[in-house]
Amino acid sequence: MLFPKRGWLVTALVLFVLISCSNSKKEVENAVTDRDSMPLMATTGVDSYISDSGVVRYHIIAEMWDIFDKKDPSYWAFEKGLKLEQIDLDRNVVATLTADTAYYYDREEKWELRGNVHSVNVNDEEFETELLFWNQKRERIYSDKRIRVKQKNQYIVGTGFESNQDFTRYTIKQTEGMFPIQE
C-alpha cells in the first residue's frame, strides 16, 4: 500500500491546497462601473430649513432625498414626495407646495413637480395640477397641463398656467368654469 488510510487523506488535502494556490493575479472589477447611476447622497426622513441671506425662507419635508451630481444635468430627486413650506419673516407658514415626486435641477435652479401637485398661496387660493415647473432664476411657475384653482367663491379650470413664484399674480390659459356675472 503506497499510502496508509490516514496518510492518503493528508496527502490529498496537501495536493488540493497546492493545486489551488497559484501566483497569478486576478483582476478585480469595481463594484460600480457607472458612477452617474449612483447618488452622491441618499437621505431619508428629511426635515430641513433653507435660508437666504441668513433669513429662513423655506421648510422642506421629504421621505427620501437623493443627489445625483454626476448626471447630465445634475439634479436632486424627491421620488417619494415633497412638501415645501414658504416662511415669512415672523416664521409663519404663508404658502405650501406638495407633490408626489419632485426634481430640482441645481445648475438651472429649476424645479419639476409631478403627480398630485397641490399649492396654497398667502390668499388661501388652492392650485392643483399633475405637472408644474418652477424656475427660481426667473421667479416664474408654469405648466402646460390642466390646472384647477379654488378661490373663495369659485373654481377656475384651464389648460396652461403661468405665475409669479408666490402664486399671487397668475394667468390661466384655455379657461373654463362657472363665473359669477353682475348684470
Salt bridges, closest charged atoms under 4 A:
ASP47 OD1 - HIS59 NE2 2.37
GLU63 OE2 - LYS80 NZ 3.93
ASP69 OD1 - ARG35 NH2 3.13
ASP72 OD1 - ARG107 NH1 3.98
GLU85 OE1 - HIS59 ND1 2.79
GLU85 OE2 - LYS83 NZ 3.53
GLU112 OE2 - ARG114 NE 2.41
GLU126 OE1 - HIS118 NE2 2.93
GLU128 OE2 - HIS118 NE2 3.86
GLU128 OE1 - ARG148 NH1 3.59
GLU162 OE2 - ARG140 NE 3.31
GLU176 OE2 - ARG146 NH2 3.04
